[in-house]
Amino acid sequence: MADLDTSTNFDAEQLKEDISKGETKKLKVDLDADYELSKEFSVAEVDKTDAGAEAAAVATENKFELTESQPVQPQSAEPTGNPEDFLKMAKEINPLP
């Protein structure tokens, strides 16, 4: 049966064994230095210039004309059981040309 425990990683286990045997140097992790270095990549060089701001404005501008919506008055209908009432209401909402 296959090992369903996916919490272990073969590469990590192999690295741990190699470090304990002295075949590989122990890795040094400096989170503060890595964080400071990552800040350099958080903003593209072009975004630090006016050209970047212009490109962002062009990329995010509306490409369609926006119109004001018309207010809609809520309508209520009393149930009558007459299908003609429904047809009349539908024609009021969406009149035929």
C-alpha positions in Angstrom: 0.0 0.0 0.0 1.3 3.5 -0.8 2.4 5.8 2.0 -0.3 8.4 2.3 1.6 10.6 4.7 2.4 13.6 2.5 3.8 15.7 5.4 7.3 14.5 4.7 9.3 15.5 1.7 12.0 13.2 0.3 14.3 16.1 -0.7 14.1 17.6 2.8 14.9 14.2 4.4 17.8 13.7 2.1 19.2 17.1 2.8 18.8 16.5 6.6 20.7 13.2 6.2 23.5 14.8 4.1 23.9 17.6 6.7 24.1 15.2 9.6 26.8 13.2 7.7 28.7 16.4 6.9 28.3 15.9 3.2 26.5 19.2 2.9 26.9 22.5 4.7 24.0 23.6 6.9 22.0 26.3 5.2 21.9 29.7 6.9 18.6 31.5 6.7 18.5 35.3 7.4 14.9 36.3 7.4 15.6 40.0 7.9 18.0 40.1 5.0 15.7 38.2 2.8 12.8 40.5 3.6 14.9 43.6 2.9 16.0 42.1 -0.4 12.4 41.2 -1.3 11.5 44.9 -1.0 13.6 45.6 -4.1 11.4 43.3 -6.1 8.0 44.5 -4.8 7.8 47.4 -7.2 8.9 47.3 -10.8 11.4 49.9 -12.0 9.0 51.3 -14.5 6.4 51.8 -11.8 8.8 54.2 -10.0 8.7 56.6 -13.0 6.0 58.8 -14.7 5.9 56.3 -17.5 4.7 53.6 -15.1 1.9 55.9 -13.8 0.8 56.6 -17.3 0.9 53.0 -18.3 -1.2 52.1 -15.2 -3.7 54.8 -16.1 -4.1 53.6 -19.6 -4.4 50.0 -18.5 -7.1 50.7 -16.0 -9.2 53.4 -17.8 -12.8 52.7 -18.7 -13.2 51.4 -22.2 -16.9 51.7 -22.2 -19.2 54.7 -21.8 -20.9 54.8 -18.4 -24.4 56.1 -18.2 -26.5 57.1 -15.3 -29.0 54.6 -14.2 -32.7 55.6 -14.2 -34.5 55.3 -10.9 -37.1 52.6 -10.9 -40.3 52.9 -9.0 -41.2 49.7 -7.2 -44.5 48.3 -8.3 -46.8 46.0 -6.5 -49.4 43.8 -7.9 -52.4 42.3 -6.2 -52.8 38.6 -7.0 -55.9 38.3 -9.1 -55.4 34.9 -10.8 -56.0 36.5 -14.1 -53.2 35.9 -16.7 -54.2 39.1 -18.6 -53.0 41.2 -15.6 -49.5 39.6 -15.9 -49.4 40.3 -19.6 -50.5 43.9 -19.0 -47.8 44.4 -16.4 -45.1 42.8 -18.7 -46.1 45.2 -21.5 -45.8 48.2 -19.1 -42.3 47.1 -18.1 -41.0 46.2 -21.6 -43.2 47.8 -24.3 -43.0 46.4 -27.8 -41.6 48.8 -30.4 
